Amino acid sequence: MINMRYGRFSNSLLLLASLTMGTLGISFGAASVLAETEEKLRPTKEQASTAREIVAKLEVLHYNKLNLNDDMSTKLWHEYIESLDPTKSYFTAADIGEFKGWRTTLDDAIRAGNIDHGFAIFNRYRERVEHRLERLLGELRNGLPNYDYTVDESLDLDRKDNRWPANSAEADELWRKRLKSSVLNLKLADKTDEEIRDLLEKRYSGQLKSLRQQDGDDAFEVYMNSLTRLYDPHSNYLSPRTLENFNINMSLSLEGIGAVLQTEDEYTKIVRLVAGGPADRSGEVKPADKIVAVGEGKSGELVDVVGWRLDDVVELIRGDADSYVRLEVIPAGGDGKQKQVTIQRKKVKLEDQAAKKEVFEYSDGDKLYKVGVINLPTFYIDFEAYRRRDPNYKSTTRDVHRLLKELQEENVDGIVLDLRNNGGGSLQEATMLTDLFIDQGPVVQIRHANEKISRHSRSRSRAVYRGPLVVLINRLSASASEIFAGAIQDYNRGLIVGTQSFGKGTVQTMAPLKEGQLKITQSKFYRVSGESTQHAGVTPDIYMPPMVDKEMVGESAYDTALPWDRIHEVQHAKYFNLKAILPALLSNHEQRLNKDPDLVYLKEQFDYDLSRSKNKTLSLNEEERLAEREEYKNRTLEIENARRTAKGLPPYLTFEELEKSDSEDTAPVGGPVDISLDDDPILSETGNILVDLINMSSRLENAPQVANF
């Protein structure tokens, strides 16, 4: 088996590619281009053998010791049907009733190499989708339906707990609302009736063509991934085609826009931006934005990609370095209005991901303090140069070591290490980076599937930097970032500031199969305190206003995420009694949090966006939708103007004036390109916390082997 790097996602190398395969699942409205056929899909002997092999490896090698029994069979049945039709829009109650007889027999069938039931369900799904798409196209070819937008009706956005349509009449009513919603969305986007009809015809025709091009590999991959997800969300089956795409992304030059994508319902959603990549540098897209159309070049025709398979969307967005791609996106947290973004594709270079530093001056009213900030977007190492024994190979630890020396020469009073949005990387680098801040001692514990615990990842040298330290994290700080932050917290070496981290505390390996490969979770990370980083992540000592909803982003958002637990603590030093001054630090922070206009703005805007995201229904009444849009504009303008007034700036007169200002200033907040306090109130307040820490250092109780601040 081949060991993988330890990133936020188990396919962490893929995060650095032009675009990734996200969860490596299938977007069920479309598929890759293959020969068209109307025949039912049937499993091959090789797939039957591979299914048996997958079960055997999962039961023996997976960290989560689960046996495929009747209970697991029922869970597989539910997971598979939900993965095909998560919105309960295609299958009928009669279909589900027919499938129910297989709930407790799928385990025995797969063990015997019989995957016919999985293919039968997939074929029924294709029949239902094809029928629905043909109905929609037939309706559109007769012109746009004459909808009444004054009727008070709505569409359920979350149908997880809804029942399946009882009959064709109920299904038709659901799809009447879905089509009406699509038309209204485009109408509110200022599209003409002709443009709406043309766009929707192309959308549904493309989905129908792709549906008819699906093959048995698609059916098998969906079925097997429904099984692997029962063990944990990071274990996946990669079909030969998916594996080939995976390997291409791993071996070719990393050219593209630098974004991690996944499918959510019929949309392609941006999950994360690769630090230093073109999308990140543009500042015009952000996580949770939904991509609805893609165009080649600055003026190429936009191709609607709603309902497309993920790798087909990736293929459109990916391209040669220095060329341009246009995206039409629905911004997260906005009023639903779409916008177009032009991004120049670039090779994501190691230098773009490298650690950077800056020095800022702070005043407490009596004294000036020099605060050094190191921004670290990922835990990187140039493996090729390292293997060549190049003495100048590039790595996180080497770069940060150099920056620490430079900051010490500049006589900084303390250092902030910014790990926000750092999705992980090399475990070796996380360990070696910790070595720069603590003396000898363990850094992380790893428990394997055989329950043996490894404690080989250790700090082996004396600390390079011994001064005041604050580590800044957020919800997108994951894996290696959590190992480093957890060690700093457990050793009481520095303060952890920000929001709860991602919670990715598992390790995956690749296991070969007769057809494709199995990515399987085999180990779990534990801090030296014995606490797992899995699921719960790292909890800050001092909280900052959140930027993303932790219920939607993070390990805890996965239904089958492995749980948090703990093992025995391993002996380690305690450097400072930070708890003694934490109440005073928190008091000062709370005062600033309630007074600083930028921090108040972040909190109020997040709370408002969060409240809007909890709405699980979408009105199909035009006046109500327009009123919702006006309410959004007015409230957003109100929150922004309160901030501007508090800072002595003139308020915006209209929402359009605010929008224009935003479009002219697209610098990413807290991004790796520049370290600036002007547009980053979180970093600015972290500096204030560090100054408080320095001022209170005389009240700290120190371990004998560590010098005073």
Number of C-alpha atoms within 10 A of each C-alpha: 9 10 10 16 20 27 28 27 24 27 24 19 19 22 28 28 28 30 25 25 23 23 19 24 22 23 24 26 25 25 24 17 14 11 9 13 11 8 9 14 20 18 18 14 11 11 22 19 19 21 25 17 19 23 19 15 15 24 15 14 19 24 24 17 12 13 16 20 14 15 13 19 23 18 17 25 24 14 19 22 20 14 18 24 18 16 19 21 19 24 24 19 16 13 17 13 10 11 16 14 10 16 18 18 17 24 25 14 18 24 18 13 18 19 24 17 18 24 20 17 22 23 18 15 19 23 17 16 21 20 13 19 19 14 13 18 19 12 13 18 11 9 13 17 13 7 14 11 17 11 12 12 12 15 18 16 12 14 15 13 8 10 10 20 20 13 12 11 10 14 18 15 12 18 18 15 17 18 18 19 19 13 22 21 19 19 15 16 14 12 15 12 14 10 13 21 21 15 17 21 19 16 19 22 16 19 24 22 16 22 24 20 18 22 21 17 18 22 22 25 22 25 26 24 24 25 27 23 20 20 24 21 21 24 25 27 30 24 22 16 14 20 17 13 15 19 12 13 21 19 11 10 15 23 23 29 30 28 28 23 28 25 25 15 17 19 20 27 25 22 19 23 24 27 26 23 27 23 25 24 23 18 15 19 27 19 17 21 21 26 24 24 21 24 20 19 15 14 11 12 12 17 19 21 24 23 24 26 25 30 25 17 23 20 11 15 22 22 19 13 17 13 15 22 24 22 22 21 22 22 19 17 16 16 18 14 14 18 15 18 16 19 24 19 23 21 20 23 14 15 10 18 22 23 23 20 21 14 17 15 12 16 11 11 6 6 7 12 20 19 22 25 27 22 25 25 28 30 27 22 20 14 12 11 14 14 9 9 10 11 8 10 15 19 22 24 22 18 15 21 16 10 19 21 13 14 22 15 9 12 14 20 20 24 26 25 20 28 26 26 25 26 30 29 27 23 21 18 21 28 23 21 21 24 24 21 20 25 20 16 21 23 30 27 26 21 20 19 17 13 11 9 16 12 15 12 17 18 21 17 14 14 15 14 17 18 18 21 23 24 25 25 29 26 25 27 30 35 33 28 34 31 29 27 32 26 26 23 25 20 19 17 24 26 23 26 26 25 26 24 30 30 26 35 30 29 26 26 21 21 17 15 18 13 18 19 19 26 24 26 27 20 23 22 26 29 28 25 21 17 21 29 29 26 22 20 29 31 21 21 19 19 18 25 18 17 16 18 15 17 10 11 17 24 27 21 14 16 11 14 21 22 15 16 13 15 15 12 13 16 10 15 17 17 23 19 17 23 13 13 15 16 12 14 21 16 11 14 20 15 10 15 17 12 12 16 18 22 21 19 20 20 16 16 18 18 16 16 18 15 10 14 13 8 11 12 13 15 18 25 18 18 14 15 18 13 12 14 17 14 13 19 18 14 15 19 21 15 16 21 19 17 20 17 13 14 12 9 11 10 17 17 10 11 18 12 12 17 13 10 12 12 11 8 10 13 17 19 19 19 20 26 20 15 21 18 15 9 14 16 21 21 24 16 20 23 25 21 21 26 24 18 25 17 12 17 18 11 13 17 13 17 13 9 9 16 10 15 17
